[in-house]
């Protein structure tokens, strides 16, 4: 890919990332007001952990880059 379009793509990616981080913080504030801080953290943490733990294309539980399950 040529350098100029790649730079533009990274600029758009960075802008979108910063925007959605702000949106996420606003939603977290609303959730904390509705269910309390502990409920908001749990409500965000459980699905996030599950998404990281059981990604599509992986078999079984978590593994490191080497494929070992323990260090």
C-alpha positions in Angstrom: 0.0 0.0 0.0 1.4 3.4 -0.9 2.6 5.6 2.0 0.0 8.5 1.6 -3.2 6.4 1.8 -1.7 4.4 4.7 -1.1 7.7 6.6 -4.6 8.9 5.9 -6.0 5.5 7.1 -4.0 5.7 10.3 -5.3 9.3 10.9 -8.9 8.2 10.5 -8.3 5.2 12.7 -6.8 7.3 15.4 -9.7 9.9 15.3 -12.3 7.1 15.4 -10.5 5.4 18.3 -10.4 8.7 20.3 -14.1 9.4 19.5 -15.3 6.0 20.6 -13.2 6.1 23.8 -15.1 9.3 24.7 -18.4 7.7 23.9 -17.5 4.7 26.0 -16.6 6.9 29.0 -19.9 8.7 28.6 -21.8 5.4 28.6 -19.8 4.2 31.6 -20.8 7.3 33.5 -24.5 6.7 32.7 -24.2 3.0 33.7 -22.5 4.0 37.0 -25.3 6.4 37.8 -27.9 3.8 37.1 -26.4 0.7 38.7 -23.5 2.0 40.8 -19.8 1.8 40.1 -19.4 -1.9 41.0 -22.2 -2.9 38.7 -20.9 -0.8 35.9 -17.4 -2.2 36.2 -18.7 -5.8 36.4 -21.1 -5.1 33.5 -18.1 -4.0 31.3 -15.6 -6.5 32.6 -17.5 -9.7 32.2 -18.2 -9.4 28.5 -14.8 -8.0 27.8 -13.1 -10.9 29.6 -15.3 -13.4 27.8 -14.5 -11.7 24.4 -10.7 -11.8 25.1 -10.9 -15.4 26.5 -13.0 -17.0 23.8 -12.1 -15.4 20.5 -13.3 -16.9 17.3 -10.7 -19.1 15.6 -9.2 -20.3 18.9 -9.7 -23.7 20.5 -9.9 -24.0 24.2 -9.0 -21.4 26.7 -6.3 -18.7 26.9 -2.9 -19.4 25.4 0.3 -17.4 25.1 2.0 -16.6 21.8 4.0 -19.9 22.1 0.8 -22.0 22.6 1.7 -22.8 26.2 -1.0 -22.6 28.8 1.4 -21.9 31.7 4.5 -19.8 32.0 
